[in-house]
Amino acid sequence: MDAMEVILTRRSVRKYKTKKQLSKESINNLLEAAMSAPSAGNEQPWHFVVIDDPNILSEVPTFHNHAQMLKNASIAILVCGDLNLEKHKDMWIQDCSAATQNLLLAIRAKNLGAVWLGIFPREQRLKGMKKLLNLPEKVIPFSLVSIGNPAEKQEKINRFNPSRVHYNKW
Ligand SMILES: Cc1cc2nc3c(=O)[nH]c(=O)nc-3n(C[C@H](O)[C@H](O)[C@H](O)COP(=O)(O)O)c2cc1C
């Protein structure tokens, strides 16, 4: 798959076949893609928590009402912003978004399935994740990426919308 095909056929996958063991090498590959994202002044303010314990995964839906798929996920990766590493105020949000998207694309390229679960800035989800994983105060859980062996086909959807394109002025 070339880069355009990976981008255009990435879909949110919420149904997974039987749990698939992901090798440490494969997980590190995904994290390398995430950490290759651009960041403001190259601040790289992220940390990643790999969750492969099914008991922890099944706790998330108790405080996140759109996260049922985690019960069948192989693993999930929590993308966090570390405010101690921030060089450019509040840019960590954009940096962590870029890292999350890179992660999703790498997952697609490996023919796995994933969905981005929003955590930041929802208060209940922030509190729930912080407590569940015992995160330090200045580490903000940003997004949780649920990953599994896809039971849904990822297909191209054409979302190109010329009415949203402007040249030189509005
Ligand atoms: C910031 C953000 C938060 C999201 N949160 C959730 C979520 O909590 N649960 C979920 O099932 N999908 C979530 N999604 C996935 C979107 O629903 C999905 O990307 C959108 O419907 C478009 O579909 P596609 O990803 O297949 O292109 C989230 C996506 C983004 C970017």
The ligand as an ORCA input file, in Angstrom:
! r2SCAN-3c Opt
* xyz 0 1
  C     -11.007     13.733     18.396
  C     -11.720     12.446     18.028
  C     -12.444     11.777     18.989
  C     -13.096     10.578     18.679
  N     -13.715      9.873     19.681
  C     -14.307      8.695     19.392
  C     -14.867      7.905     20.445
  O     -14.848      8.283     21.603
  N     -15.433      6.723     20.114
  C     -15.476      6.269     18.819
  O     -16.007      5.172     18.598
  N     -14.939      6.997     17.791
  C     -14.349      8.174     18.059
  N     -13.734      8.903     17.053
  C     -13.754      8.387     15.660
  C     -14.737      9.175     14.773
  O     -16.045      8.849     15.113
  C     -14.432      8.863     13.287
  O     -13.110      9.254     12.987
  C     -15.393      9.558     12.311
  O     -16.699      9.066     12.465
  C     -14.967      9.407     10.859
  O     -14.890      8.047     10.488
  P     -13.531      7.386      9.952
  O     -12.511      7.469     11.084
  O     -13.885      5.964      9.638
  O     -13.055      8.147      8.768
  C     -13.058     10.082     17.347
  C     -12.319     10.777     16.380
  C     -11.642     11.924     16.717
  C     -10.773     12.614     15.675
*
